[in-house]
Amino acid sequence: MPQTVPLFDKVAKHYDSLNTFFSLGMDTLWRKKLALELSGSSSILDIATGTGEVAIQMVKNLSGVKVTGLDPSAGMLELAKNKIGSSEISDQISLTQGSAENLPFTDDSFDAVSIAFGIRNTQDPAKSLSEMRRVLRAGGRAGIMEFAIPENRLFKPLYLFYFRNILPLVASVFGNRNEYKYLSDSTRAFPQREGFIELMEQSGLRVEKTVELMLGIVIIYVGVKESR
């Protein structure tokens, strides 16, 4: 994958509003669903936390949880800091800058790890998955939410037209056409379904379940770290 930190620094200002617009307002429900897949966890590492929306959903939906949000983009983290710092849940979320490929945490540090729409943006997805496994405790779960190409033969061409043409066009109003064209290109190039499941399991995460949302345009993969 190309270097994406400058890209996300650039789109940070409009990131939340564009995501809500392009997902037809479903992005909050997707994040809530991801959080609930990690229920029972007391400590969660949210990788590619961006502006902190996933971390916030974790705290809102999981009782007593502590979340560490990690992101390589200083611009995104600044927005997350301002958003979380003024809320009543600020003591449950901490933020740190870092990359998925080299997590700055010791082995067996977290009950769960999450990453939403970020694994395809890492420089090395396989290494990132291995790092997730490393910092998970035995039996811990990794919740990975990512865009996918729908398989429905009627919906697929409509979705691809929207993804390739409409999404970048609307983003151009905010000066972000190239950045959201990257979203389309990277999603189509990323391993789909069985290909990504294989990548997870090669990295030591047994895939427990997959959850397809919105006719398969979003998939949540839930992997478990088993003792070797």
Secondary structure, DSSP 8 states (H G I E B T S, - for coil): ----HHHHHHHGGGHHHHHHHHTTT-HHHHHHHHHHHTTT-SEEEEET-TTSHHHHHHHHHSTT-EEEEEES-HHHHHHHHHHHHTSTTGGGEEEEE--GGG-SS-TT-EEEEEEES-GGGSS-HHHHHHHHHHHEEEEEEEEEEEE-----TTHHHHHHHIIIIIHHHHHHTTT-HHHHHHHHHHHHHS--THHHHHHHHHTTEEEEEEEEEGGGTEEEEEEEE---
